[in-house]
Amino acid sequence: MSTATSDTTTSDTTRRSRLPGAAGPPDGLVTPRPDLPRERARSVSLTVRTLGPLLLIGVWWTASATGLLTPDVLAGPPDVAAAIGELWGSGELPDALATSLARSGTGLLLGVTAGIVLGVATGFSRLGDELFDSSLQAMRTVPFLALVPLFMVWFGITEAAKILLIAFATTFPMYVSTTGGVRNTDRKLLEALRSFGMGRLALVREVVLPSALPSLLSGLRLSMTLSVVALVAAEEINATAGIGYLMAQAQAYARTDVLAVCILVYALLGLTADGVVRLLERVLMPWRARGSVR
């Protein structure tokens, strides 16, 4: 009798332990502990990011100090630092940087705006797709460097030629990314909101663009990087100011230290552009930063 009572009590205990509201796990099992990624300290992340550039500078410095890299090929870091001080003290570097930033920023703004407008028109409307997509895809395959002579014929050696060349180069990455993001919008959601009387502009503003935000930021990253590349080509159009003008002057006088300064400025512009987009991603899409692998 006592054995039967004990078995019944054990069975009831096991059954209660398997209930959804039970306090602990069933006998013989352990509570699962998911391996969640730990948040990495900001200082550690910044340190890791700087290791690559510091290693590259170290190799450059060593090659210059040992004579493997002669000054007529490329000046060493101390000479480049001295050239930065010289150009900054004379005001040439700040003026050139301001001019180049104005060109790149204006061209980028025009290109990104055109890319978003055309991408929304093509991705959201079948008529827009039929009217614009084939022409834009054909133009996208044309290297923007091939248009430099044509832009010089059309616009001369004015600022308009330089800005429009940058705008042309930055339009298509934004267009392709925007079109893809808009086309991936949930069509059932759009139809449901249309049935409630929401107009086209409201749909684009409230639903389509927020849904396409990851693609928009990806396109912006490509366009910002390409704006720096196009800036180099644009400033070859007989520039009288800007980083490209400094490079032309340095080439004429065989100043490899100034050439290295200009190359570093272009590199820092590209790195800054990428950092701006990363910051926008953290602000506009914080869930992506939290869910990334660390």
Backbone bond lengths (Angstrom), bond angles and torsions (degrees), N, CA, C in turn:
res aa  C-N    CA-C-N  psi(-1)  N-CA   C-N-CA  omega(-1)  CA-C   N-CA-C  phi
1 M - - - 1.469 - - 1.508 110.66 -
2 S 1.330 115.93 -44.12 1.465 119.89 -179.60 1.519 110.90 -67.56
3 T 1.340 116.52 -33.87 1.465 119.91 179.10 1.514 110.65 -65.77
4 A 1.327 117.33 -42.47 1.464 121.69 178.75 1.515 110.88 -63.16
5 T 1.356 116.29 -41.41 1.472 120.29 178.85 1.517 110.24 -63.76
6 S 1.352 117.10 -40.12 1.471 121.11 179.32 1.513 111.18 -64.68
7 D 1.360 116.64 -42.16 1.466 119.56 178.92 1.510 111.12 -64.09
8 T 1.341 116.34 -38.97 1.466 119.67 179.47 1.509 110.97 -65.08
9 T 1.334 115.79 -41.80 1.470 120.00 179.25 1.518 111.00 -64.01
10 T 1.342 117.04 -42.08 1.468 120.92 178.41 1.516 110.94 -63.37
11 S 1.350 117.08 -41.75 1.460 121.28 179.81 1.517 110.75 -63.61
12 D 1.364 116.95 -42.30 1.468 120.46 179.15 1.520 110.65 -64.63
13 T 1.317 116.56 -39.63 1.475 119.97 179.28 1.523 111.23 -63.93
14 T 1.349 115.69 -43.79 1.467 119.87 178.46 1.514 111.48 -63.18
15 R 1.380 115.97 -40.46 1.461 119.79 -179.40 1.515 110.44 -65.59
16 R 1.337 117.35 -40.44 1.476 120.23 179.58 1.517 110.62 -67.29
17 S 1.331 117.38 -34.59 1.470 119.77 -179.12 1.523 111.96 -68.94
18 R 1.361 115.99 -19.64 1.460 119.36 -179.34 1.519 112.54 -94.45
19 L 1.340 117.21 -3.33 1.448 119.63 178.65 1.512 110.23 -68.43
20 P 1.372 117.88 150.88 1.468 119.73 -179.13 1.507 113.37 -59.69
21 G 1.315 118.50 -32.28 1.455 120.76 -177.74 1.511 113.95 -90.56
22 A 1.334 118.12 8.14 1.460 120.38 -178.23 1.512 110.44 -65.23
23 A 1.330 116.46 148.11 1.473 121.27 -175.06 1.515 111.79 -71.66
24 G 1.287 119.16 -37.40 1.455 121.82 -174.56 1.513 111.98 -122.03
25 P 1.336 117.76 174.77 1.472 121.69 179.50 1.510 110.67 -75.96
26 P 1.336 117.84 161.40 1.472 120.62 175.52 1.515 110.56 -61.48
27 D 1.354 113.92 159.68 1.456 119.39 -179.91 1.524 110.26 -60.52
28 G 1.324 115.25 136.64 1.454 120.77 178.20 1.515 114.89 86.93
29 L 1.344 117.96 -6.26 1.453 121.84 179.10 1.513 109.71 -113.21
30 V 1.325 115.49 159.93 1.470 120.99 178.79 1.521 108.91 -118.41
31 T 1.303 115.81 155.15 1.459 120.52 178.39 1.522 109.60 -71.80
32 P 1.339 117.73 124.88 1.473 118.96 -179.44 1.525 111.26 -65.26
33 R 1.298 115.34 139.68 1.464 121.43 178.06 1.529 108.08 -122.23
34 P 1.324 117.01 98.42 1.474 118.47 -178.03 1.524 111.55 -63.61
35 D 1.315 114.80 141.43 1.465 120.97 -179.66 1.527 108.98 -83.37
36 L 1.330 115.75 84.21 1.452 120.72 -178.69 1.519 110.41 -80.41
37 P 1.354 117.32 141.63 1.468 119.32 178.46 1.515 110.90 -66.47
38 R 1.314 115.91 136.69 1.449 120.84 179.16 1.520 110.36 -86.93
39 E 1.307 115.24 142.52 1.457 120.54 179.83 1.521 109.67 -67.92
40 R 1.343 115.99 127.22 1.454 120.38 178.65 1.520 109.50 -86.65
41 A 1.311 115.89 138.71 1.457 120.67 -179.81 1.526 109.99 -63.44
42 R 1.349 115.99 144.39 1.455 120.92 -178.86 1.526 111.17 -60.78
43 S 1.335 116.50 -38.69 1.464 119.42 -179.23 1.526 111.51 -64.49
44 V 1.328 116.72 -38.03 1.468 120.02 178.28 1.525 110.38 -65.70
45 S 1.320 117.18 -42.52 1.458 121.23 179.92 1.531 111.25 -62.48
46 L 1.327 116.65 -43.68 1.464 120.08 179.05 1.525 111.29 -65.10
47 T 1.335 115.90 -38.25 1.464 119.20 178.92 1.515 111.61 -63.59
48 V 1.324 116.79 -43.67 1.467 120.58 179.73 1.527 110.38 -64.26
49 R 1.336 116.89 -38.93 1.461 120.29 -178.84 1.524 112.31 -66.48
50 T 1.312 117.42 -30.19 1.466 120.12 -178.04 1.526 113.20 -84.90
51 L 1.325 117.56 -10.74 1.464 119.36 -177.62 1.528 111.80 -63.90
52 G 1.337 117.20 -42.20 1.458 120.53 -179.01 1.523 113.16 -61.39
53 P 1.352 118.26 -53.96 1.469 118.70 177.48 1.529 113.20 -60.63
54 L 1.338 117.36 -38.44 1.461 118.99 178.97 1.526 111.34 -65.03
55 L 1.315 117.27 -38.68 1.462 120.58 177.19 1.526 110.82 -63.85
56 L 1.328 116.64 -41.55 1.464 120.43 179.27 1.527 110.74 -64.02
57 I 1.337 116.76 -42.86 1.467 120.03 177.93 1.525 110.48 -64.47
58 G 1.331 117.11 -38.06 1.453 120.56 178.52 1.527 112.19 -62.72
59 V 1.330 116.45 -42.43 1.466 120.04 177.48 1.523 110.27 -64.55
60 W 1.321 116.47 -42.44 1.467 121.23 178.55 1.529 110.94 -61.15
61 W 1.320 115.90 -45.86 1.472 120.96 -179.66 1.533 110.66 -63.10
62 T 1.325 116.63 -44.00 1.468 120.73 -179.66 1.519 111.15 -63.30
63 A 1.330 116.96 -43.23 1.459 120.37 179.92 1.525 111.55 -63.93
64 S 1.336 116.35 -36.92 1.468 119.60 178.60 1.523 111.05 -71.47
65 A 1.340 116.84 -40.83 1.465 120.14 -177.58 1.518 112.21 -69.01
66 T 1.314 118.04 -32.72 1.463 121.26 -178.16 1.527 113.13 -88.01
67 G 1.324 117.45 -3.86 1.455 120.83 179.04 1.505 115.04 87.05
68 L 1.331 117.86 0.53 1.462 119.72 176.97 1.525 111.03 -67.17
69 L 1.332 116.66 -28.64 1.460 122.69 178.96 1.521 107.78 -118.65
70 T 1.311 116.55 105.75 1.467 120.91 -175.61 1.530 110.40 -83.08
71 P 1.334 118.03 155.83 1.475 120.88 -178.13 1.520 114.07 -62.04
72 D 1.334 118.19 -27.15 1.463 118.69 179.10 1.527 111.92 -73.17
73 V 1.319 117.11 -18.36 1.464 121.23 174.95 1.526 110.01 -90.09
74 L 1.318 116.87 -52.76 1.463 122.34 177.42 1.520 108.51 -158.66
75 A 1.324 115.69 129.25 1.461 120.40 179.75 1.518 110.05 -67.77
76 G 1.338 115.93 152.17 1.451 120.96 179.02 1.517 112.15 -78.23
77 P 1.326 117.50 168.09 1.466 121.17 179.79 1.525 114.49 -55.06
78 P 1.353 120.98 -41.00 1.475 118.07 177.84 1.523 112.85 -61.51
79 D 1.337 117.84 -40.81 1.460 120.73 178.64 1.531 111.07 -66.94
80 V 1.324 116.63 -37.26 1.464 120.11 178.54 1.528 110.33 -66.72
81 A 1.339 116.45 -41.01 1.469 119.59 177.41 1.526 110.65 -62.70
82 A 1.329 116.56 -39.11 1.469 119.63 177.53 1.524 110.76 -65.76
83 A 1.329 117.37 -37.84 1.464 120.74 178.46 1.532 110.97 -66.51
84 I 1.328 116.62 -37.14 1.470 119.52 176.70 1.531 109.85 -61.55
85 G 1.338 116.42 -44.86 1.462 119.37 178.22 1.518 112.43 -62.47
86 E 1.327 116.44 -39.60 1.464 120.84 179.10 1.530 111.48 -64.66
87 L 1.331 116.04 -48.55 1.466 120.01 -177.98 1.525 111.79 -68.45
88 W 1.320 116.84 -36.70 1.468 119.86 179.78 1.534 110.36 -71.17
89 G 1.318 116.61 -39.44 1.448 119.80 179.81 1.514 112.66 -66.24
90 S 1.320 117.49 -35.17 1.461 120.50 179.03 1.526 112.97 -80.69
91 G 1.346 116.69 -10.47 1.465 120.21 -179.59 1.514 114.28 87.25
92 E 1.331 117.92 -2.78 1.461 120.31 -178.57 1.530 111.76 -67.82
93 L 1.325 116.82 -44.39 1.460 119.92 -177.45 1.525 112.51 -67.19
94 P 1.351 120.93 -45.52 1.468 119.09 176.75 1.525 113.14 -60.53
95 D 1.348 116.92 -42.01 1.469 119.47 179.79 1.530 111.27 -64.96
96 A 1.327 116.21 -43.04 1.468 119.63 179.60 1.524 111.14 -65.37
97 L 1.327 116.70 -40.21 1.463 120.56 -179.98 1.525 111.04 -65.41
98 A 1.327 117.09 -41.96 1.467 120.49 179.01 1.530 110.96 -63.32
99 T 1.328 116.80 -41.77 1.464 120.36 179.33 1.523 111.33 -64.23
100 S 1.321 116.75 -45.42 1.468 120.57 -178.97 1.529 111.11 -66.20
101 L 1.322 117.27 -39.85 1.463 119.84 178.27 1.525 111.65 -64.39
102 A 1.323 116.57 -38.50 1.460 119.48 178.12 1.525 110.72 -64.28
103 R 1.324 117.18 -43.34 1.467 120.57 178.01 1.523 111.50 -62.67
104 S 1.320 115.32 -50.26 1.461 119.74 -177.03 1.524 111.49 -64.97
105 G 1.334 116.75 -42.78 1.457 120.07 -178.68 1.513 112.70 -66.03
106 T 1.347 117.35 -42.16 1.464 120.08 179.63 1.527 111.02 -66.02
107 G 1.326 116.24 -45.99 1.463 119.34 178.28 1.522 112.31 -62.73
108 L 1.335 115.99 -39.48 1.464 120.10 178.70 1.518 111.02 -64.41
109 L 1.320 117.19 -42.83 1.467 120.48 179.50 1.525 111.10 -61.18
110 L 1.318 116.71 -44.47 1.465 119.85 178.52 1.530 111.13 -64.54
111 G 1.326 116.94 -44.14 1.449 120.33 -178.11 1.516 113.27 -66.55
112 V 1.329 116.85 -43.39 1.466 120.65 179.89 1.528 110.67 -65.47
113 T 1.326 116.44 -42.27 1.471 119.85 178.44 1.522 110.94 -61.59
114 A 1.340 116.57 -47.14 1.462 119.69 178.88 1.526 111.28 -62.86
115 G 1.332 117.23 -40.15 1.463 120.42 -179.96 1.516 112.65 -64.16
116 I 1.338 116.74 -41.42 1.466 119.66 179.73 1.527 111.20 -67.48
117 V 1.345 116.48 -45.47 1.465 119.98 -179.31 1.526 110.88 -61.76
118 L 1.325 116.51 -48.12 1.463 119.73 179.90 1.525 111.71 -67.10
119 G 1.339 117.13 -36.55 1.457 120.15 179.36 1.518 112.37 -66.05
120 V 1.331 116.61 -41.28 1.471 120.12 177.56 1.524 110.27 -66.87
121 A 1.342 116.76 -44.15 1.462 119.89 -179.65 1.521 111.63 -62.17
122 T 1.328 117.43 -37.50 1.461 121.07 -178.21 1.524 112.37 -79.95
123 G 1.324 116.45 -40.62 1.458 119.40 -176.87 1.511 114.43 -79.72
124 F 1.325 117.47 -25.78 1.466 120.94 -174.91 1.521 112.56 -96.11
125 S 1.331 116.85 -23.03 1.460 120.57 -174.67 1.521 109.88 -124.00
126 R 1.323 116.15 132.16 1.462 119.79 176.75 1.522 110.36 -66.29
127 L 1.331 117.50 -37.88 1.457 120.80 178.18 1.529 110.37 -63.04
128 G 1.339 116.95 -42.55 1.453 120.27 177.89 1.517 111.66 -63.34
129 D 1.323 116.77 -38.14 1.463 120.64 177.72 1.523 110.88 -62.73
130 E 1.314 115.89 -44.10 1.466 119.91 -178.76 1.528 111.68 -69.51
131 L 1.316 117.72 -32.80 1.459 120.83 -177.19 1.530 112.67 -79.15
132 F 1.351 117.38 -42.93 1.455 120.78 -166.33 1.526 115.20 -107.85
133 D 1.328 118.41 -32.06 1.464 119.09 -165.10 1.528 112.71 -63.10
134 S 1.321 117.70 -45.50 1.465 118.82 -176.48 1.525 111.22 -63.52
135 S 1.326 117.02 -40.69 1.469 119.79 178.98 1.517 111.46 -66.51
136 L 1.323 116.44 -42.56 1.458 119.97 -179.01 1.519 111.59 -67.81
137 Q 1.328 117.08 -37.35 1.463 119.44 177.68 1.522 111.04 -65.56
138 A 1.337 116.98 -35.91 1.458 119.82 176.67 1.528 111.12 -67.54
139 M 1.333 116.97 -41.87 1.464 120.45 179.26 1.518 111.39 -68.25
140 R 1.327 116.78 -29.54 1.462 120.53 -178.14 1.518 111.99 -65.42
141 T 1.317 117.04 -27.26 1.462 120.36 -178.54 1.532 112.56 -81.45
142 V 1.310 117.49 -8.42 1.474 120.53 179.60 1.525 108.46 -80.89
143 P 1.323 120.23 121.61 1.469 121.33 177.09 1.533 110.12 -63.45
144 F 1.315 115.94 131.50 1.460 117.85 -177.30 1.525 111.68 -66.68
145 L 1.339 117.48 -23.09 1.460 119.76 176.67 1.533 111.59 -65.13
146 A 1.333 116.33 -29.47 1.463 119.49 179.18 1.523 111.83 -70.14
147 L 1.321 116.74 -16.16 1.464 120.51 -178.10 1.523 113.14 -90.10
148 V 1.328 117.94 -5.42 1.468 120.05 -178.10 1.527 111.85 -58.47
149 P 1.338 120.16 -49.09 1.473 118.33 178.19 1.524 112.78 -62.03
150 L 1.334 116.46 -38.62 1.467 119.76 -178.69 1.530 111.00 -67.34
151 F 1.321 117.16 -39.48 1.459 120.12 178.16 1.528 110.79 -66.16
152 M 1.311 116.82 -34.14 1.463 119.87 176.97 1.523 110.75 -66.11
153 V 1.342 116.98 -37.02 1.464 120.28 177.23 1.521 110.27 -69.01
154 W 1.327 117.41 -42.55 1.452 121.11 -177.16 1.530 112.88 -71.03
155 F 1.338 115.74 -47.50 1.467 120.00 -169.86 1.527 113.50 -114.16
156 G 1.339 117.01 -1.09 1.457 119.04 -177.87 1.520 110.92 74.13
157 I 1.333 115.48 -154.87 1.466 120.54 -179.10 1.527 110.72 -104.30
158 T 1.321 115.66 33.34 1.454 121.39 -178.49 1.526 110.59 -83.73
159 E 1.330 115.24 174.90 1.466 120.55 176.92 1.525 111.24 -66.28
160 A 1.331 116.68 -29.30 1.468 119.58 -179.09 1.523 111.40 -59.71
161 A 1.333 117.81 -39.70 1.465 120.50 179.99 1.520 110.93 -62.63
162 K 1.319 116.73 -42.03 1.469 120.72 -178.79 1.527 110.73 -67.53
163 I 1.327 116.67 -45.43 1.463 120.45 -177.61 1.522 111.09 -66.65
164 L 1.327 117.19 -42.78 1.462 120.10 -178.58 1.523 112.03 -68.89
165 L 1.333 117.27 -30.67 1.466 119.37 175.54 1.526 110.46 -65.38
166 I 1.333 116.96 -42.51 1.470 120.46 176.55 1.524 110.55 -64.51
167 A 1.330 116.57 -40.49 1.469 120.43 178.99 1.524 111.10 -62.62
168 F 1.325 116.65 -42.17 1.473 119.97 179.11 1.525 110.69 -62.20
169 A 1.322 116.20 -43.17 1.465 120.07 -177.20 1.523 112.03 -66.63
170 T 1.328 117.50 -34.18 1.463 120.59 -174.47 1.521 113.81 -91.65
171 T 1.323 117.50 -7.96 1.463 119.62 -178.54 1.521 111.89 -69.46
172 F 1.320 117.36 -43.83 1.461 119.95 -167.59 1.526 114.84 -74.46
173 P 1.340 120.94 -37.45 1.467 117.51 172.60 1.530 112.30 -59.74
174 M 1.333 115.87 -38.78 1.466 119.29 178.70 1.521 110.98 -69.14
175 Y 1.319 116.62 -37.43 1.461 120.87 179.85 1.526 111.52 -64.28
176 V 1.329 116.64 -48.33 1.467 120.69 -177.66 1.529 110.41 -63.45
177 S 1.335 117.41 -44.53 1.466 120.41 -179.04 1.522 111.33 -66.72
178 T 1.328 117.03 -41.07 1.467 120.12 179.80 1.518 111.11 -65.57
179 T 1.319 116.71 -43.49 1.469 120.08 179.63 1.525 111.08 -60.09
180 G 1.329 116.46 -45.83 1.461 119.48 178.93 1.522 112.47 -63.33
181 G 1.336 117.70 -42.26 1.453 120.45 179.27 1.516 112.83 -65.44
182 V 1.339 116.89 -39.88 1.470 120.55 -179.82 1.522 110.28 -67.49
183 R 1.319 117.18 -40.60 1.467 119.55 -178.57 1.525 112.41 -69.27
184 N 1.308 118.07 -21.11 1.459 120.91 178.36 1.525 113.44 -86.17
185 T 1.322 116.97 1.07 1.460 119.69 177.14 1.527 110.01 -64.89
186 D 1.320 116.33 142.40 1.464 122.09 -178.38 1.534 109.94 -62.19
187 R 1.318 116.92 112.38 1.457 121.07 -177.67 1.529 112.32 -68.57
188 K 1.326 116.82 -33.00 1.466 119.33 178.24 1.518 110.98 -64.59
189 L 1.336 116.16 -38.15 1.451 119.63 177.25 1.522 110.88 -65.33
190 L 1.319 116.87 -40.92 1.468 119.96 178.55 1.524 111.27 -63.46
191 E 1.330 116.86 -42.73 1.460 119.83 179.19 1.525 111.39 -65.16
192 A 1.328 116.11 -37.95 1.464 119.12 178.68 1.525 111.05 -64.77
193 L 1.322 116.79 -42.82 1.463 119.82 179.89 1.522 111.66 -70.43
194 R 1.324 117.50 -32.91 1.460 119.86 174.17 1.527 110.77 -62.99
195 S 1.318 116.19 -39.31 1.466 119.70 -179.55 1.525 111.95 -65.93
196 F 1.344 117.05 -22.50 1.454 120.85 176.04 1.532 112.36 -88.82
197 G 1.333 116.17 4.32 1.450 119.87 174.29 1.514 115.73 93.82
198 M 1.331 119.42 11.39 1.464 120.71 179.01 1.520 109.58 -75.16
199 G 1.330 117.03 131.84 1.452 122.22 -177.69 1.519 112.19 -78.81
200 R 1.339 115.21 174.37 1.462 120.82 -176.40 1.521 111.94 -64.92
201 L 1.328 117.13 -46.93 1.462 119.53 -178.89 1.522 111.23 -62.74
202 A 1.328 116.38 -39.80 1.468 120.09 178.24 1.522 110.50 -66.06
203 L 1.315 117.97 -38.22 1.459 120.77 177.47 1.527 111.23 -62.99
204 V 1.325 115.65 -43.58 1.462 119.09 179.53 1.519 110.65 -63.89
205 R 1.329 115.83 -44.07 1.464 120.12 -175.75 1.519 112.62 -72.69
206 E 1.307 117.50 -40.33 1.463 121.08 -171.82 1.523 113.74 -95.24
207 V 1.319 118.16 -23.14 1.467 120.03 -172.98 1.531 111.54 -122.94
208 V 1.325 116.99 -54.64 1.463 120.73 -170.30 1.526 111.64 -66.15
209 L 1.329 117.00 -52.10 1.467 119.16 -177.59 1.531 112.45 -65.47
210 P 1.359 119.83 -44.41 1.476 117.13 175.11 1.519 113.21 -60.74
211 S 1.328 117.68 -36.70 1.458 119.88 179.28 1.530 111.36 -67.62
212 A 1.327 116.35 -33.49 1.465 120.75 -178.33 1.522 112.55 -90.00
213 L 1.326 118.34 9.77 1.464 121.00 -174.98 1.528 113.69 -57.10
214 P 1.334 120.67 -44.27 1.477 118.41 177.51 1.523 112.96 -58.42
215 S 1.327 116.86 -41.25 1.464 119.75 178.25 1.518 111.22 -68.15
216 L 1.325 117.26 -37.10 1.463 120.65 178.61 1.519 110.88 -62.18
217 L 1.320 116.97 -42.59 1.465 120.01 -179.62 1.527 111.14 -69.77
218 S 1.320 117.28 -34.87 1.470 119.51 175.51 1.523 110.79 -64.44
219 G 1.334 116.14 -42.84 1.453 119.47 176.86 1.516 112.42 -65.02
220 L 1.342 116.11 -37.04 1.464 119.67 178.39 1.523 110.88 -64.69
221 R 1.318 116.83 -39.19 1.472 119.92 178.38 1.526 110.62 -61.98
222 L 1.328 116.94 -45.48 1.463 119.56 179.11 1.522 111.36 -65.01
223 S 1.327 116.34 -41.15 1.464 119.69 -178.47 1.521 111.55 -67.02
224 M 1.330 117.64 -40.21 1.462 119.96 179.95 1.521 111.01 -66.21
225 T 1.319 116.58 -39.91 1.466 119.04 177.11 1.517 111.03 -65.71
226 L 1.333 115.88 -42.16 1.455 119.56 -178.97 1.525 111.69 -69.71
227 S 1.326 117.72 -25.48 1.465 119.53 177.90 1.523 110.93 -63.94
228 V 1.332 117.30 -33.05 1.466 120.42 177.22 1.525 109.92 -70.76
229 V 1.338 117.23 -40.51 1.465 120.82 178.02 1.521 110.01 -63.45
230 A 1.338 116.31 -44.79 1.458 119.95 179.34 1.525 111.54 -67.16
231 L 1.326 117.01 -29.33 1.462 120.11 177.93 1.523 110.84 -62.07
232 V 1.330 116.18 -40.00 1.463 120.15 178.72 1.525 110.14 -60.14
233 A 1.338 116.46 -45.41 1.464 120.07 179.37 1.527 111.31 -68.66
234 A 1.339 116.53 -39.33 1.464 119.55 -177.57 1.516 111.50 -65.36
235 E 1.316 116.59 -35.63 1.457 118.96 -177.48 1.525 112.45 -79.86
236 E 1.320 116.79 0.75 1.454 120.37 170.79 1.528 111.25 -84.19
237 I 1.349 117.56 -8.42 1.464 121.33 -179.39 1.531 108.68 -82.69
238 N 1.312 115.87 70.72 1.467 122.71 174.64 1.530 111.70 47.94
239 A 1.331 116.30 50.94 1.460 120.05 -178.87 1.522 110.38 -73.96
240 T 1.328 115.93 143.86 1.468 121.77 176.10 1.522 110.97 -113.01
241 A 1.319 116.66 4.55 1.467 121.71 177.46 1.518 107.42 -159.63
242 G 1.322 115.43 157.92 1.451 120.10 179.23 1.524 112.31 109.24
243 I 1.327 115.20 175.00 1.461 120.62 -179.75 1.525 110.66 -63.66
244 G 1.339 117.18 -37.01 1.453 120.03 178.02 1.515 112.74 -62.87
245 Y 1.323 116.62 -35.72 1.466 120.24 176.76 1.525 110.38 -66.19
246 L 1.332 116.68 -41.41 1.462 119.55 176.15 1.529 111.17 -60.36
247 M 1.331 116.50 -39.57 1.469 119.86 178.99 1.526 110.72 -64.74
248 A 1.331 117.19 -41.49 1.461 120.07 179.37 1.527 110.92 -63.37
249 Q 1.322 116.05 -41.39 1.462 119.61 178.59 1.532 111.03 -65.84
250 A 1.327 116.28 -41.46 1.460 120.12 179.61 1.522 111.27 -65.92
251 Q 1.327 116.93 -36.67 1.456 120.36 177.85 1.530 110.83 -65.23
252 A 1.330 115.47 -38.99 1.465 119.11 -179.08 1.528 111.64 -64.59
253 Y 1.328 117.31 -33.41 1.466 121.41 -177.72 1.532 112.55 -104.73
254 A 1.328 116.99 11.31 1.472 122.47 178.04 1.518 111.66 54.34
255 R 1.333 116.53 42.90 1.472 121.73 177.48 1.523 108.68 -93.32
256 T 1.324 116.67 88.56 1.464 119.23 -179.40 1.518 112.35 -67.73
257 D 1.340 117.08 -23.02 1.461 118.57 177.28 1.522 111.01 -69.33
258 V 1.337 117.43 -41.06 1.465 120.36 177.46 1.523 110.55 -69.94
259 L 1.327 117.14 -37.29 1.469 119.87 175.46 1.528 110.76 -59.38
260 A 1.331 116.60 -41.92 1.467 120.18 178.74 1.524 110.65 -65.24
261 V 1.339 117.09 -37.40 1.462 120.16 177.36 1.529 110.58 -61.13
262 C 1.327 116.63 -45.37 1.463 120.40 -179.61 1.526 111.44 -63.72
263 I 1.330 116.35 -40.64 1.468 119.58 178.03 1.524 110.63 -63.80
264 L 1.326 117.04 -41.64 1.466 120.30 177.45 1.519 111.67 -63.13
265 V 1.345 117.04 -37.87 1.468 120.07 178.33 1.520 110.33 -63.34
266 Y 1.337 117.09 -45.41 1.463 119.98 177.42 1.531 110.94 -60.15
267 A 1.327 116.51 -42.06 1.466 120.07 179.37 1.518 111.44 -63.66
268 L 1.334 116.96 -42.25 1.469 120.38 179.22 1.524 111.33 -66.78
269 L 1.326 117.38 -34.59 1.465 119.70 175.96 1.526 110.50 -62.57
270 G 1.331 116.68 -44.47 1.460 119.34 177.60 1.517 112.96 -63.97
271 L 1.338 116.00 -40.24 1.465 119.92 178.62 1.522 111.13 -66.42
272 T 1.317 116.93 -39.03 1.467 120.58 177.65 1.522 111.32 -65.03
273 A 1.327 116.21 -40.75 1.463 119.94 178.63 1.529 110.70 -60.98
274 D 1.321 116.71 -43.41 1.466 120.12 178.45 1.534 110.70 -65.12
275 G 1.330 116.76 -38.12 1.459 119.77 178.43 1.510 112.84 -65.69
276 V 1.332 116.80 -35.95 1.468 120.23 178.04 1.524 110.58 -63.14
277 V 1.339 116.59 -43.10 1.464 119.52 -179.84 1.530 110.64 -67.50
278 R 1.330 117.46 -37.66 1.467 120.01 176.73 1.530 110.99 -62.02
279 L 1.326 116.35 -39.36 1.457 120.23 177.73 1.523 110.84 -65.73
280 L 1.325 116.96 -41.11 1.460 120.12 177.20 1.529 110.95 -62.28
281 E 1.326 117.21 -39.01 1.461 120.25 177.99 1.526 111.23 -63.11
282 R 1.325 116.66 -40.16 1.471 119.78 179.20 1.525 111.23 -66.62
283 V 1.339 116.71 -36.06 1.464 120.43 -177.64 1.522 111.10 -78.39
284 L 1.339 116.70 -45.79 1.458 120.83 -174.26 1.522 113.25 -86.22
285 M 1.341 117.59 -26.36 1.461 121.16 -179.91 1.523 110.07 -132.61
286 P 1.326 117.94 68.33 1.472 119.30 -177.03 1.519 113.67 -64.29
287 W 1.339 117.24 -24.64 1.471 119.28 179.95 1.524 111.58 -66.69
288 R 1.341 118.08 -29.03 1.458 120.09 178.94 1.515 110.83 -68.65
289 A 1.341 117.03 -39.84 1.471 119.90 178.70 1.519 111.08 -66.46
290 R 1.342 116.64 -38.90 1.462 119.69 179.13 1.515 112.49 -68.88
291 G 1.322 116.91 -30.68 1.457 119.66 -176.82 1.499 115.05 -91.91
292 S 1.332 117.48 1.07 1.458 119.29 -177.56 1.514 110.77 -75.44
293 V 1.321 116.21 154.99 1.458 121.73 179.12 1.498 109.17 -76.64
294 R 1.320 117.96 134.28 1.466 122.63 -177.43 1.516 109.28 -113.53
